[in-house]
């Protein structure tokens, strides 16, 4: 912390007999001006700048700019922010560690010490994305899935064990422990971080960036953090600040209390819908108001978790008494708890009834008692549907797809006594970080199961049921409340601790059910307590996916269909022929509260006592030692990527792009799942054919997410989502394109390789919200490996835009109301991008020349979305990691 402390604000704080040094915001305010009404999230940024002031990356003007924000409520000032730590999960973590290993190789080849490549900030990687629901519905499911996971991912896990011993400041939480965001909330996060320096202990806000977009879950604990691409996270690990503009901050005022029978999930789906409508992409959202007094910490975490779904950088809650109570409940050290309270109050970061109301760029208000039971779907998390309207909403989907007339046609399932219809629920999953951190909704799910069993109901036989908690604490408190056996009786047996269905690891459907769906082109449903329901994500055969609270997941498993009005229609009929309704099994708030009282701090302390050791399976994994990794050329999981092959050569200056072809033409809301899927690998896809060429049988393909350490798989999987629609092919589904100028149809990968062989640069055109969804660095890495030099879209989601620049790909935005459609672009044109030069600047206007097949031509302008001066440096270097690596080699 090389602070110049030009404002003389370094102070000390005595807590529990210990002295902590810190940089005082109240003292700084004496020279900067009143900051009492600055949003708490911006106060955290201000403290960060005070602590890192060096007159180079952080200057006095930066400090003043944050205070001046109060006058304009926005700023175009670029600042350099340094988070305290980095959080990773294994899908994004493996390629991150692969990059670090490759950088060590490059440094070694350049004659320098490979130990130069080491995280300078603490890094925690939690293995949570790899367990699949292969087995379900019985007591053996968990053990069987663990065995399959270890067999399937042995190469990846051996690689991570190498990284665990090779890198400093790098810890791995082994598989079978929990979801990274819940582990972060329950254990890793400290709210106030400490560090020893020259014999002194410094205290400062706990801050982080994470390689998963739902890093924002910890915002509910008063910890400022958000998701970045793995590329940006790797740079942060290696000492690069996060370059950002001082954000706008949208205030979200909560008042009142929620009604009887309404859950935190219902609340977050309402908040998501409101904020998507408001438009908060690239902005901070901060929650305030008297409603916070009645909002439990777990509910706050649920709201913070969904920040990517409402588009915000973060969804921040200030520290208050609720924070302290949760730290104590989750078994945190009493000294740390005392420090959090004393530090927050000393810094003006504490919220209570007497706190001045912050100033915001804009504000929304929600009466909590107006929230109604809800789901979201069938394709986007912001598309909230009131519970009674789910049947009508599904019928509208059938009508738009031309299937409404067949809605009641029953399709027999071979070898079974039941049949399927459109709307059948074939997957019901209590899963995902969003809700499995929340005891109230999980206990509510257990209580629904208990009442259903006692009334004689069972889940429908075509429903694949699963319970995948975010931590072992969950199974402890469900058992302690006496609810586990009821969930088990309905088939919601424990299948693993991880993201499972929410990330696309739903596993196979029973073969006969899958055949009935495919052969009859049925539109069937999944209901999951997750945060993402994009096309092709949950399961390739399931086209309608609905987000819901855990108790509603159980209810829909009982009903077996989404063509139902749960306010009127029964969930089912018991053995005596009596109809049972939702109201008969829904618990009261008092019943839920009584069950939640079973949660205590001893559970957390027990489960996190030895969190980094892992079980016998993990400890038995053999791995290589040494500073550099011993690459295995026969591995289908981990390969040395080609990103740094030319690192010894000086970077080429930016130059115009001439003679480019359009690889694909997309519409709105192209997600990172569309660009780089995480789920199943189709046997006939380029990635599937590649793996079969290595002797890997389709049943051992695993998933794209698990294969992210192998660039050969991932570049073949880029734009390979089975639901992506390329307008060059009339919008048909699948990752294909037309190779120009001959117009022959082929996979996007095959076309890209042919263009590369010809030396033809490529461009992708798209509509609004390009790159929405997960912070998936392979969506940018795959893009650059295919030879795509630029993406021209109507708008970009924050993380993916940054990732594209971080991989040396231009992110260009249509202006003047123009779109690919208004310009009449069909995909057959030749493009040139002009105005690129060595003195490129942020937000520069460039021109695109278009030549049609008939020889006619025209030009249109685009906005270059290189947004900051740091991004200019990264782009010129060929990418952020290339910039960092050259800097390290030069030293």
Secondary structure, DSSP 8 states (H G I E B T S, - for coil): -----TT--EEEEEETTEEEEEE-HHHHHHHH---TTS-HHHHHHHHHHHHH--SSSS-HHHHHHHHHHHHHS----EEEE--SEEEEEHHHHHHHHHHHHHHHHHHHHTTS-GGGS--SSEEEEE--S----SS-SSTTHHHHHHHHHHHHTHHHHHHHHHHHHHSTTEEEE-TTSB-HHHHIIIII--SEEEEEETTEEEEEE-EEEESSGGGGGGGGGT-EEEE--HHHHHHHHTT--EEEE---EEEEEEES---TT--HHHHHHHHHHHHHHH--TT-EEEEESGGGGG--HHHHHHHHHTHHHHT-SEEEE-B-HHHHHHHHHTT--HHHHHHHHHHHHHTT-B--TTS-----SEEEEEEGGG---EEE-SS-TT-EEEGGGHHHHHHHHHHHTT-GGGTT--EE-TTSS-EE-TTBEEEEEE-SHHHHT-HHHHHHHHHHHHHHHHTT----TT-EEEE--SBHHHHHHHHHTT-HHHHHHTT--B--SS-GGGGT------HHHHHHHHHTT---EEEESSS---TTTS-TT--EEEE--HHHHHHHHHH-BSS--TTTS-SEE-TTS-EE-HHHH---HHHHHHHHTT--HHHHHHHTTTTTT--HHHHT-----SSS----TT-SS----GGGTTTTS-------EEEEEEEEE--S--BHHHHB--SB--TTSHHHHHHHHTT--GGG--BTGGGTT-HHHHHHHBT--TT-B-GGGTT-BSSEEEETTTTEEEEHHHHHHHHHHHT--EEEE--SSBTBSS--THHHHHHHHTTEEEEEES-B-HHHHHHHHHTT-EEEEE-TT--TTTTT--S--EEEEE---TT--TT-EEEEEEE-TTS-EEEEEEEE---SHHHHHHHHTTSHHHHHHHHHHH-
